[in-house]
Amino acid sequence: MKFFVPHTPDVQAQEELYRLIRGTVEGFRRTTAERRIRRVEAVTATGRHTIEVGQRDPLYGDTVFAIYLAADGSEVYICTPSRGMFNDQQITIPIAHVPEIAEFAP
């Protein structure tokens, strides 16, 4: 699947919003990898969940706008309007709880 950011009118707006969200995540000392993550499978206390850009987050119910992988590969950061896009409350999942990561097509 081709890279996109939900609710953006064009490629330029998608790139800008993705960069701004990344800046928010990294502003809280969480350096991110360059990989563009489309979907992750995560195992939590409530079961196995698919978390995908453009879909509702099964843990909190917001639309997922971006998923980043920590630069050291230790965590995945899920960003929604209320969790991580504009604050330091992104959903953080340890990589040990993420058996599958799917990237956007290059």
Stockholm file with secondary structure:
# STOCKHOLM 1.0

chainA/1-106         MKFFVPHTPDVQAQEELYRLIRGTVEGFRRTTAERRIRRVEAVTATGRHTIEVGQRDPLYGDTVFAIYLAADGSEVYICTPSRGMFNDQQITIPIAHVPEIAEFAP
#=GR chainA/1-106 SS CBCCCTTCSSHHHHHHHHHHHHHHHHHTTCCBCSCCEEEEEEEETTEEEEEETTSBCTTTCCBCCEEEEBTTSSEEEEEBTTTBSSSSCCEEEEGGGCCEEEECBC
#=GC SS_cons         CBCCCTTCSSHHHHHHHHHHHHHHHHHTTCCBCSCCEEEEEEEETTEEEEEETTSBCTTTCCBCCEEEEBTTSSEEEEEBTTTBSSSSCCEEEEGGGCCEEEECBC
//
